[in-house]
Amino acid sequence: MTLSLPENTTVLIVGAGPAGLTAALSLAYHGCRDFVIADATVEGQNASRAYSINSATVEALASIDAADGLLSRAIKAKSIRIASRGSQIFEAKFDPLKKYSAYPYPLVTPQNVTELALGQKLKNLGVKVQRPHRVVGMKQSEKDSRITDVSFEDGQMIRARYIIGADGAHSSIRTIAGIGFCDPESPNLVSDVLSQMVAADVTFEPEPTGPLTLEGHLNGTISSDSFFMLIPFGNRFNVELTRDGEPTTKSVFRVSCAIPVKNGEPPHAPPKEYIQDMIDTYGPACITSDSSLNRTPVKIDQLIWSTRFRTHSAIADRTFTRLGAAIFLVGDAAHVHSPAGGQGMNLAIRDAIFLAEAVTKHIQASAENPDVDDTILQEIAEARHARALETIDFTKKLLKLASLGYDPYAWWMPFSWASIRDLTLRILGRFHFVQSSVAWGMSGLGRR
């Protein structure tokens, strides 16, 4: 049942994913309670999707008293490992981050669990997400030049002074506001090798064993034309992950893999057979059904969820504009990039927290001086835009490094760039400062 929306609000948040929920929590924490958060879907996110919350984001959530629910549920990751299918190349432990943060680890938690935790915190504050309400139009109010009339698909309308567009990569707010959205360098993908990916949550029969199957480690496997990630969830998220399907008590694993273009386009929701073949072709030996690689072969027992996506980058021309009200873009509405380094949802959450604080300051300044300018808003928008560009550059460098091929460079040089990369990582990875640098890069602490 669609509920009636209020006619007026100071802040309208459009979208109730991690960015929208966090924007609402940040507004409430900083003293703004006159806001509405609306989402186009009937219910929240049921899919697993993003799975890592880094140190900088945990710090930001803690700063608005919104981290406890996640800290009590999530797995605290100990390290990231990079290997070939046969042997480990490199491991970076997160312990060195203790010098820089009270949260020296990424939190491993499926996105739907993250949304449930943030949503519960918001509910405890007495705030309800209004569903389903899809924005279809915005126009400057004829009665007040600082207000926008926002119209919804069901015919309702809200008048708002501030609008936060957290409505995803296909943002209605961005489109209606006339804000462009493209790759900051070029429309071309960084690498054909890593231009399309598949992700899935699965259980195995029998359950796999070995170091890569233990909770608390992020495991990457490099091959000649792919990059494969294995994330053990254990069974602590089973209720949330299987609430729309068959329950399980087995350990759940996230698998994700770059699918070479030569293999064709993956199915929209890849079936069990497709995921099994993907694991057997590119995954670490311990989870394959190939007896020549795995002495105790395992097969997928239950496919809980699967998806495909493309690894491209794009950023909004600007993240702040006016159409009467002050309009902001956060999260995927403002920028998208490859999942390399696990930065997407993290940047979105920090965008929302810092932006909502600035909006609250502007509201307070406007109460004292109705003619206050937009300096506060412009500064935070420019700062977050700059952070997004830094993050896109960071993920592109990771993609470029991961996509190096194993084919010999030339007949007179029987080495490949990938083999040189692997050898370099094996050697340098023994040094503490190199491990610390990798942990620092993934933590987001240098790109808050």
C-alpha positions as CSV (number, residue, x, y, z in Angstrom):
1,M,0.0,0.0,0.0
2,T,1.4,3.4,-1.0
3,L,1.3,5.9,1.9
4,S,0.5,9.6,1.5
5,L,3.6,11.8,1.4
6,P,3.8,15.1,3.3
7,E,3.3,18.2,1.2
8,N,6.4,19.9,2.5
9,T,9.8,18.9,3.8
10,T,13.1,20.6,4.3
11,V,15.2,17.7,2.9
12,L,14.0,15.1,0.5
13,I,16.2,12.0,0.1
14,V,15.5,10.0,-3.0
15,G,16.7,6.4,-2.8
16,A,17.0,4.1,0.3
17,G,20.1,2.1,-0.5
18,P,23.3,2.5,1.6
19,A,23.9,6.1,0.5
20,G,20.3,7.2,1.1
21,L,19.9,5.5,4.5
22,T,23.3,6.9,5.6
23,A,22.3,10.4,4.5
24,A,19.2,10.1,6.6
25,L,21.1,8.9,9.6
26,S,23.7,11.7,9.2
27,L,20.9,14.4,9.0
28,A,19.3,13.0,12.2
29,Y,22.6,12.9,14.0
30,H,23.4,16.5,13.2
31,G,20.0,17.7,14.3
32,C,17.9,17.8,11.2
33,R,14.7,15.8,11.6
34,D,12.5,17.5,9.0
35,F,13.3,15.2,6.1
36,V,11.6,12.5,4.0
37,I,13.4,9.5,2.6
38,A,11.5,7.9,-0.4
39,D,12.4,4.9,-2.6
40,A,10.9,3.6,-5.8
41,T,11.0,-0.1,-4.8
42,V,8.4,-1.9,-2.7
43,E,11.0,-3.3,-0.3
44,G,14.7,-2.9,0.4
45,Q,17.6,-4.6,-1.3
46,N,17.5,-8.4,-1.1
47,A,20.6,-9.1,-3.2
48,S,24.1,-9.5,-1.7
49,R,26.0,-7.2,-4.1
50,A,28.8,-5.2,-2.3
51,Y,30.5,-7.0,0.6
52,S,33.2,-4.8,2.1
53,I,33.1,-1.8,4.4
54,N,36.6,-0.3,4.8
55,S,38.3,1.4,7.7
56,A,37.6,5.0,6.5
57,T,33.9,4.2,6.1
58,V,33.6,2.5,9.5
59,E,35.2,5.6,11.0
60,A,32.6,7.8,9.2
61,L,29.7,5.6,10.3
62,A,31.0,5.6,13.9
63,S,31.1,9.4,13.8
64,I,27.3,9.5,13.4
65,D,26.7,6.6,15.9
66,A,25.8,4.2,13.1
67,A,28.5,1.6,13.2
68,D,27.6,-0.6,16.1
69,G,25.0,-2.7,14.3
70,L,27.5,-3.5,11.6
71,L,30.4,-4.1,13.9
72,S,28.4,-6.7,15.9
73,R,27.4,-8.6,12.7
74,A,30.2,-8.4,10.2
75,I,33.4,-10.4,9.8
76,K,36.5,-8.4,10.5
77,A,38.9,-9.2,7.7
78,K,42.5,-10.1,8.5
79,S,44.2,-10.0,5.1
80,I,43.9,-10.0,1.3
81,R,45.7,-12.8,-0.6
82,I,46.6,-12.8,-4.3
83,A,47.5,-16.2,-5.9
84,S,47.7,-18.1,-9.1
85,R,45.7,-21.3,-9.3
86,G,48.7,-23.2,-8.1
87,S,50.4,-21.0,-5.4
88,Q,50.2,-17.9,-3.4
89,I,51.8,-14.8,-4.8
90,F,51.2,-12.2,-2.2
91,E,49.4,-11.5,1.1
92,A,48.8,-8.2,2.8
93,K,47.6,-8.2,6.4
94,F,45.5,-5.4,7.7
95,D,47.2,-5.3,11.2
96,P,49.4,-2.3,10.2
97,L,46.3,-0.1,10.1
98,K,46.2,-0.2,13.9
99,K,48.6,2.8,13.8
100,Y,46.0,4.9,11.9
101,S,42.5,3.8,12.8
102,A,40.4,2.4,15.6
103,Y,39.0,0.1,13.0
104,P,42.0,-1.6,11.4
105,Y,40.1,-4.0,9.1
106,P,37.5,-4.1,6.4
107,L,34.1,-5.3,7.6
108,V,32.9,-8.2,5.4
109,T,29.1,-8.1,5.2
110,P,26.7,-8.6,2.2
111,Q,25.1,-5.3,1.1
112,N,21.6,-6.4,2.1
113,V,22.8,-7.0,5.7
114,T,24.4,-3.6,5.6
115,E,21.1,-2.1,4.5
116,L,19.2,-4.0,7.1
117,A,21.5,-2.7,9.9
118,L,21.3,0.9,8.7
119,G,17.6,0.6,8.2
120,Q,17.0,-0.7,11.7
121,K,19.1,2.2,13.1
122,L,16.9,4.6,11.2
123,K,13.7,2.8,12.3
124,N,14.9,3.1,16.0
125,L,15.1,6.8,15.4
126,G,11.4,6.8,14.4
127,V,12.1,7.3,10.7
128,K,10.2,5.3,8.1
129,V,11.3,4.9,4.4
130,Q,8.4,5.9,2.2
131,R,7.7,3.2,-0.5
132,P,7.1,2.8,-3.4
133,H,7.5,6.4,-4.7
134,R,9.2,7.1,-8.0
135,V,10.2,10.6,-8.9
136,V,9.1,11.6,-12.4
137,G,9.5,15.4,-12.3
138,M,11.0,18.5,-10.7
139,K,10.4,22.2,-11.2
140,Q,11.2,25.4,-9.4
141,S,8.3,26.5,-7.2
142,E,6.4,29.5,-8.5
143,K,5.9,30.7,-4.9
144,D,9.5,30.4,-3.6
145,S,12.7,30.5,-5.7
146,R,14.5,28.3,-3.2
147,I,12.0,25.5,-3.3
148,T,11.5,22.7,-5.8
149,D,8.2,20.9,-6.5
150,V,9.0,17.2,-6.8
151,S,6.3,15.1,-8.5
152,F,5.9,11.3,-8.2
153,E,4.6,8.6,-10.4
154,D,1.5,8.2,-8.3
155,G,0.5,11.8,-8.7
156,Q,1.7,13.0,-5.3
157,M,4.0,16.0,-4.9
158,I,6.5,17.3,-2.2
159,R,7.9,20.8,-1.9
160,A,11.5,20.6,-0.7
161,R,14.4,23.0,0.0
162,Y,17.1,20.4,-0.4
163,I,17.1,17.2,-2.5
164,I,19.6,14.4,-2.1
165,G,19.7,12.1,-5.1
166,A,20.8,8.7,-3.9
167,D,18.8,6.8,-6.6
168,G,21.6,4.8,-8.3
169,A,23.4,4.8,-11.5
170,H,20.3,5.4,-13.6
171,S,19.3,8.4,-11.3
172,S,16.1,10.1,-12.1
173,I,17.2,13.1,-10.1
174,R,20.4,13.4,-12.2
175,T,18.5,13.0,-15.5
176,I,15.8,15.5,-14.6
177,A,18.3,18.0,-13.4
178,G,20.1,17.8,-16.7
179,I,23.5,16.7,-15.3
180,G,25.8,14.8,-17.6
181,F,27.3,11.4,-16.7
182,C,30.4,10.0,-18.5
183,D,33.9,8.6,-18.0
184,P,36.2,11.3,-16.9
185,E,38.9,10.2,-19.4
186,S,37.1,8.4,-22.3
187,P,34.1,6.2,-22.9
188,N,36.4,3.2,-23.5
189,L,36.7,0.5,-20.9
190,V,40.1,0.0,-19.3
191,S,40.5,-3.6,-20.4
192,D,38.5,-6.0,-22.6
193,V,39.7,-8.7,-20.2
194,L,37.9,-7.2,-17.2
195,S,35.0,-5.4,-18.9
196,Q,32.3,-7.8,-17.8
197,M,32.0,-9.7,-14.5
198,V,29.8,-12.3,-12.8
199,A,29.1,-12.6,-9.1
200,A,27.3,-15.2,-7.1
201,D,26.6,-16.5,-3.5
202,V,26.9,-20.3,-3.4
203,T,27.2,-23.3,-1.1
204,F,29.2,-26.4,-1.9
205,E,28.8,-30.2,-1.4
206,P,30.9,-31.4,0.2
207,E,31.9,-28.2,2.0
208,P,35.4,-27.2,0.8
209,T,38.4,-27.0,3.2
210,G,41.7,-25.3,3.2
211,P,43.1,-21.8,4.1
212,L,41.1,-20.0,1.4
213,T,37.8,-21.2,2.8
214,L,38.4,-19.6,6.3
215,E,36.4,-16.5,7.3
216,G,38.4,-13.3,7.5
217,H,40.4,-13.4,4.3
218,L,39.8,-11.8,0.9
219,N,41.2,-14.2,-1.8
220,G,42.0,-13.2,-5.3
221,T,43.1,-15.7,-8.0
222,I,44.9,-14.4,-11.2
223,S,44.8,-16.3,-14.5
224,S,45.8,-15.6,-18.0
225,D,42.6,-13.8,-19.0
226,S,40.6,-13.4,-15.7
227,F,40.6,-12.3,-12.1
228,F,38.6,-14.3,-9.6
229,M,37.6,-13.4,-6.0
230,L,36.5,-15.8,-3.3
231,I,35.0,-14.4,-0.1
232,P,34.0,-16.8,2.7
233,F,30.9,-15.6,4.5
234,G,30.6,-18.6,6.9
235,N,27.0,-19.1,8.0
236,R,26.4,-15.9,10.0
237,F,24.4,-14.2,7.2
238,N,22.4,-17.2,6.0
239,V,19.0,-16.0,7.2
240,E,19.4,-12.7,5.3
241,L,20.9,-14.2,2.2
242,T,18.3,-16.9,1.8
243,R,15.2,-15.1,3.0
244,D,13.7,-15.3,-0.5
245,G,14.8,-18.9,-1.2
246,E,15.7,-22.2,0.3
247,P,17.3,-22.0,3.8
248,T,20.7,-23.5,4.4
249,T,23.0,-24.1,7.4
250,K,26.1,-24.5,5.2
251,S,28.8,-21.9,4.8
252,V,28.1,-19.4,2.0
253,F,30.8,-18.2,-0.3
254,R,30.8,-15.1,-2.6
255,V,32.5,-15.8,-5.9
256,S,33.1,-13.1,-8.5
257,C,35.0,-13.4,-11.8
258,A,36.0,-11.4,-14.8
259,I,34.5,-13.1,-17.9
260,P,36.6,-12.7,-21.0
261,V,34.9,-11.0,-23.9
262,K,35.8,-14.0,-26.2
263,N,33.5,-16.1,-24.0
264,G,30.5,-14.0,-25.0
265,E,28.1,-12.0,-22.8
266,P,27.1,-13.7,-19.5
267,P,23.4,-14.5,-18.9
268,H,21.4,-11.8,-17.0
269,A,21.2,-14.1,-13.9
270,P,23.8,-16.8,-14.5
271,P,22.5,-20.3,-13.7
272,K,24.1,-22.9,-11.5
273,E,25.8,-24.6,-14.4
274,Y,27.4,-21.4,-15.6
275,I,28.7,-20.5,-12.2
276,Q,30.1,-24.1,-11.8
277,D,32.0,-23.8,-15.1
278,M,33.3,-20.4,-14.1
279,I,34.7,-21.7,-10.9
280,D,36.2,-24.8,-12.6
281,T,37.9,-22.6,-15.2
282,Y,39.1,-19.7,-13.2
283,G,38.6,-20.4,-9.4
284,P,41.1,-21.6,-6.8
285,A,41.7,-25.3,-6.7
286,C,40.0,-25.8,-3.3
287,I,36.5,-25.0,-4.6
288,T,36.7,-26.7,-8.1
289,S,35.1,-30.0,-9.1
290,D,38.2,-30.8,-11.2
291,S,39.9,-33.8,-9.5
292,S,43.1,-33.0,-11.4
293,L,43.3,-29.7,-9.4
294,N,41.4,-30.6,-6.2
295,R,42.0,-33.9,-4.4
296,T,38.6,-33.5,-2.7
297,P,36.4,-32.1,-5.6
298,V,33.4,-30.1,-4.6
299,K,30.4,-28.9,-6.6
300,I,27.9,-26.1,-6.1
301,D,25.1,-27.3,-3.9
302,Q,22.9,-24.2,-3.8
303,L,23.0,-21.1,-6.0
304,I,21.6,-18.4,-3.7
305,W,22.0,-15.4,-5.9
306,S,23.8,-14.4,-9.1
307,T,24.2,-11.4,-11.3
308,R,26.3,-9.9,-14.1
309,F,27.7,-6.4,-14.5
310,R,30.1,-4.3,-16.6
311,T,33.2,-2.7,-15.1
312,H,33.0,0.9,-16.4
313,S,33.6,4.3,-14.9
314,A,31.5,7.4,-15.1
315,I,31.1,10.6,-13.0
316,A,28.5,13.3,-12.9
317,D,29.5,16.6,-14.4
318,R,28.7,18.2,-11.1
319,T,27.3,16.9,-7.8
320,F,25.5,20.1,-6.8
321,T,23.1,22.3,-8.7
322,R,20.0,24.3,-8.1
323,L,16.6,24.0,-9.6
324,G,15.0,26.1,-6.9
325,A,16.1,23.7,-4.2
326,A,19.7,22.7,-3.7
327,I,20.1,19.4,-5.5
328,F,22.9,16.9,-4.7
329,L,24.0,13.6,-6.1
330,V,25.6,10.9,-3.9
331,G,26.7,7.3,-4.4
332,D,26.1,5.7,-7.8
333,A,24.0,8.7,-8.9
334,A,27.2,10.7,-8.7
335,H,29.8,8.2,-9.8
336,V,30.3,4.6,-10.8
337,H,33.5,2.6,-11.3
338,S,34.9,-0.9,-11.3
339,P,34.6,-3.0,-8.1
340,A,38.4,-3.3,-7.9
341,G,39.5,-2.5,-4.4
342,G,36.0,-2.6,-3.0
343,Q,35.6,1.2,-3.0
344,G,32.1,1.8,-4.5
345,M,29.7,1.5,-1.6
346,N,32.3,2.9,0.7
347,L,32.6,6.1,-1.2
348,A,28.8,6.4,-1.4
349,I,28.4,6.1,2.3
350,R,31.1,8.7,3.1
351,D,29.6,11.0,0.4
352,A,26.3,10.8,2.2
353,I,27.6,11.4,5.7
354,F,29.7,14.4,4.9
355,L,27.2,15.9,2.6
356,A,24.3,15.6,5.1
357,E,26.5,17.4,7.7
358,A,27.1,20.2,5.3
359,V,23.4,20.5,4.5
360,T,22.6,20.7,8.2
361,K,25.1,23.5,8.6
362,H,23.5,25.3,5.7
363,I,20.0,24.9,7.1
364,Q,21.2,26.4,10.4
365,A,23.0,29.3,8.6
366,S,19.8,29.9,6.6
367,A,17.8,30.2,9.8
368,E,20.1,33.0,11.0
369,N,20.4,34.6,7.5
370,P,17.8,33.8,4.8
371,D,20.1,35.2,2.2
372,V,23.1,33.0,3.0
373,D,25.0,31.9,-0.1
374,D,25.8,28.4,-1.2
375,T,29.5,28.4,-0.3
376,I,29.2,25.6,2.3
377,L,27.3,23.4,-0.2
378,Q,29.6,24.2,-3.1
379,E,32.7,23.4,-1.1
380,I,31.5,19.9,0.0
381,A,30.3,19.1,-3.5
382,E,33.7,20.0,-5.0
383,A,35.5,18.0,-2.3
384,R,33.4,14.9,-2.9
385,H,33.7,15.2,-6.6
386,A,37.5,15.3,-6.2
387,R,37.4,12.2,-4.0
388,A,35.4,10.4,-6.7
389,L,38.0,11.3,-9.3
390,E,40.8,10.0,-7.1
391,T,38.8,6.7,-6.5
392,I,38.1,6.2,-10.2
393,D,41.8,6.7,-10.9
394,F,42.7,4.2,-8.1
395,T,40.4,1.5,-9.4
396,K,41.6,2.0,-13.0
397,K,45.2,1.4,-11.9
398,L,44.1,-1.8,-10.1
399,L,42.2,-3.0,-13.2
400,K,45.2,-2.3,-15.4
401,L,47.5,-4.2,-13.0
402,A,45.1,-7.1,-12.8
403,S,44.5,-7.3,-16.6
404,L,48.1,-7.8,-17.6
405,G,48.3,-10.9,-19.9
406,Y,50.6,-14.0,-19.7
407,D,51.4,-14.0,-23.4
408,P,55.1,-13.4,-24.1
409,Y,55.9,-9.8,-24.9
410,A,57.9,-10.7,-28.0
411,W,59.9,-13.6,-29.5
412,W,63.1,-12.1,-28.2
413,M,61.6,-11.6,-24.7
414,P,60.0,-14.8,-23.5
415,F,58.4,-13.1,-20.5
416,S,55.0,-11.6,-20.1
417,W,54.0,-8.4,-18.2
418,A,51.8,-10.6,-16.0
419,S,54.7,-12.9,-15.1
420,I,56.9,-9.9,-14.3
421,R,54.0,-8.5,-12.1
422,D,53.7,-11.8,-10.2
423,L,57.4,-12.1,-9.6
424,T,57.6,-8.5,-8.4
425,L,54.7,-9.1,-6.0
426,R,56.3,-12.3,-4.7
427,I,59.6,-10.5,-4.0
428,L,58.3,-7.1,-2.8
429,G,55.4,-8.8,-0.9
430,R,57.9,-10.1,1.7
431,F,58.6,-6.5,2.9
432,H,56.4,-5.1,5.6
433,F,56.2,-1.6,4.1
434,V,54.8,-3.0,0.9
435,Q,52.1,-5.0,2.8
436,S,51.3,-1.8,4.8
437,S,51.0,0.2,1.6
438,V,48.5,-2.3,0.1
439,A,46.5,-2.3,3.3
440,W,46.5,1.5,3.4
441,G,45.3,1.7,-0.2
442,M,42.4,-0.6,0.5
443,S,41.4,1.1,3.7
444,G,40.3,4.4,2.1
445,L,42.0,6.3,5.0
446,G,44.0,8.4,2.5
447,R,40.8,9.2,0.5
448,R,38.3,10.0,3.2
